[in-house]
Each structure stands twice: as structure tokens, then as C-alpha cells.
Amino acid sequence: MSGSFLRTFRAAVFLALSSLAACAPARQAVEPASDAAVVELVSRTILKEQMYMGQWAKAKDGLVVQRDNGARLCLPHKLASNEYDVTMDFTREAGNQGFGLFLTAGGKSFLFQLSAVDNRWVSLSDFEGDDPANKSRVAWALPTDGKRHRLQLMVRRTGINAFVDDQPVFDFKTDYSNVIQRDWGFGNCSIGLISWYNVVRFHAIEVKEVGGK
């Protein structure tokens, strides 16, 4: 077989393969699946840059609030979703009144409190028919042991669930149409902390948005 024939044959094969490649459909890029990011808020909080009322201090082991009537602190995160998880590690060092989170969902804002009204209730404020009958208040007392605890809160389009130290303490079904809108003094904040007459150390607060924009 002559060299010129081989060269001609190779050229013909190359052209044929090039033609097939040009006719083949383009391969679509596949976006890898990714889990929602977890954002830790205590470490990101710079008090002089946040809206707050009351006595707050930043320490190595967390944010500390002193005994104040309705102490408030806006946390440095803008919720983009109506569905998210919040994990809050805390120690209540003194007091027996309500404290917890300012939250938003369904275009409404409300409070989620542990230890509300003399440590008698887990409570949402304010929802229509705000009494034990509609389960926006549930009888449950936070242990007054001065120990570290963990709140896990799941906000969904269909309601709110809460666990303290992995034990279920709250299950409330709502589409948020029954929120009684009030001015809680948080301005344009979408997540924050609130406390009445307690000393609480918030060690860590993590937010994970899971969808439902």
C-alpha cells in the first residue's frame, strides 16, 4: 500500500469524523445539586452596625443580653425564603420571662418565644385566636438550670415546628394569613433576637434557607 494512498485514506477518515461531530447535538451542561448554605449569625454580628435596643454585649462565647424590657437585636442576615431552619444554642443565666426570635414568613413578621409569661409557654405572637385553643401557645417550661440548650426551629409554608434539646415542644399549622401584624420595633429586619428581663447568652445561631421563595 503506497504512502500517498495512506495519506489520502487518513484525510478522508478525518473529514468524515469531523462531519459527524458537527452534526451531533450539543451536550447540555448539568448543574451539580448543592445543599443550602448554613449561615452562622453570632460571629457575624457587629453591634455598632446593627439595630438594637437594650444592653447587649459581644463576648468570646456569644452575644449576651442583660435584664431589659423588650431588648431587641437585629441579626445580620436578610431572609430570601419563606422556608428555613434556625438552630440557636443558648444559656439563660438569670430570669424567667420570655425570649426568642423575631421572624418573618409569608410576608408577615412575628415572635417565637420560649419561657413566655413566667416560664409557662412556648408562644407565637401574635396570631388570631392567640390562646391554647389554636395551639399558638403551648404549655412548656424551659429548665431553669443555667445550662446550655439548643433550640431547633423549622419554618415552613405550612407551619412551624420547634425542638429543644431534640425534644418536640411546638407544632403549629398556619399559612401565615392569620398573623396579626404588629410593629415589634425591628424596622426592615427579617430575623432578630428579643428578650424580656432575662440574662441570656446566645452562643451560636445558624440559619439554613431550604426553599419556598
Phi, psi and omega in degrees: 000126187286157178295323181294325179294318180297319180296319179296318181296316180297320180296320181294318178297317180299316180295321180295316179294321179298321179294319178296319180296322181292329182277341183291144178293147180292140179282129181282136176290136180254122178282127179293143176291142180222144177283152177298143182286143174263128182247124178266126191260332182296314181295335181273349186283124173243110191303320183292347179258355184249153172283128175207159174226142181098188184261103178241147177218148177259124179239172181298328184254023172137186173268135182239130174248140177265176182294108178219156177276100179072046175295136185229147176212122175279129180271150188279067177204135177255112180292128178256000187230154173271358180230123184197162175247142173234129174243124184232118174262129187210161170228122172271117186268338178198153177105165177215031179249181187289147171202159180163224192236140165269128187226164175225145176192146178060028181075010181239161177237149184198172179248141168246122184236140162264154171063026183294144175053077177061038175062040181254338192225150154263130195217145167252138179227134347246137176239148179303139183067042187288080179206174183302337183295327180259007173066018171277354167231131180232131180293116177193129182256132175287132178305133181262057186256359181066018181258165179285135179229166179232125172260130173241120186239129179244112179260122181229168178300335185259359179151192187226133174238146179222145177229141172240122183052043177071007178257130180294131180233350187201135178212108186230124180266129180196154169252009176075003175289342181261015174287131172273106187290125178230159174270104181271005177081024181254002178060230180270012180296148176245349173207136183201183180244149177216149181204142175243113170056038175236161163251113183232136175253116179265104186286317183204143175223118181245139177239135175228112179277130189244005176129195177073041181294000000 
